């Protein structure tokens, strides 16, 4: 699995944008993920939609990889950790948390995080609404009318990239404007929403082995 990242500066602080559709803050020792949507594979199967075997474990495996590589003190989950009702995917996630008892996982509640309250009672998991710092405010949904840069998820940002032969591909991306930094959806089974390029200052596409800034 690739370790190539792109470093950018946000509010005077380095952030590593990772091809695994995550970000790492080396000064804070913080790994940031958004919109994992665990349980979506099981949800599809219950709807009669065929899914590849063990597809629900790919996201868990990538989280293990990132934690083992960067050794964060905290993992910040920007909402929509789980997709639907309680099932085996949650048990796999809980087992992962128990593997890293010294890592604090912080979940910012998203619109899909509706499991019973007791489900989230795990020693190293904290569920909150917003996380506010001196220059940055973290949330699931993009916030409006805030004075700090809002790092958020929910949107599942994507961009269509075209080639010289008129072929095109839609790819997940990090999208940065004057007021927001929108994280890509981490989960393999999440869809993409095309962003308005005119509203962005910078766009970074998450490829399979690197993160590339797009000129527009």
Number of C-alpha atoms within 10 A of each C-alpha: 10 10 12 15 20 16 16 12 9 14 12 8 12 15 22 18 26 23 24 28 25 23 24 23 18 15 9 13 13 22 24 22 26 30 27 23 24 28 20 21 23 22 15 13 11 10 9 9 10 11 13 7 8 8 14 22 16 13 19 17 11 17 20 15 15 19 17 11 10 14 16 20 16 19 21 21 28 29 28 25 26 23 23 17 16 16 13 13 20 17 11 14 18 15 11 15 19 14 11 16 12 13 18 18 23 19 26 24 20 22 13 16 20 16 13 10 9 7 11 15 11 13 12 16 19 15 17 13 13 15 15 12 10 8 12 19 18 24 25 26 20 16 16 9 6 11 10 18 22 25 22 25 28 22 20 23 23 24 22 12 13 11 8 6 6 7 8 11 9 14 19 24 29 27 25 21 16 12 19 23 23 24 28 32 29 24 24 19 19 16 12 17 16 15 17 11 14 9 11 16 15 17 24 23 25 24 15 14 14 18 23 17 14 12 8 9
